[in-house]
Amino acid sequence: MRLLLDTHVFMWAITGDPRLSADASRTFTNPNNEVLLSVASVWEIVVKAAAGKLPFPRPVSSNLRAELKKTSTAVLPMLLQHALQVEKLPLHHRDPFDRIILAQAIEEKIPVVSNDQKFRLYPVQLLW
């Protein structure tokens, strides 16, 4: 199964954060799943780490690449149709990173692994 991780799920998974649900952890580590991280999440991690809002080892680029490889997580690129899908989304969620993740999940027809309850307001399958 293809799965798109919300940024916090990826961060919690790589840091062993106890807030990660057992089901989310199993989906992340199941070798039968194709685990994806949006390029928007990569951008969010870089932006927030640079602003001091997210503790992430420096340099972010090489450490993030290492974590992606270690966890067999692929990066889902942002395509034109993903960006255009954002226009169709109601404004339940205003965070631009989350809105593109939602748009990608809708366009790609893949479930999102997230603890963000606002995601339930959108036509996506939410796993937690």
Secondary structure, 3 states (H helix, E strand, C coil): CEEEECHHHHHHHHHCCCCCCHHHHHHHHCCCCEEEEEHHHHHHHHHHHHCCCCCCCCCHHHHHHHHHHHCCCEEECCCHHHHHHHHHCCCCCCCHHHHHHHHHHHHHCCCEECCCHHHHHCCCCEEC
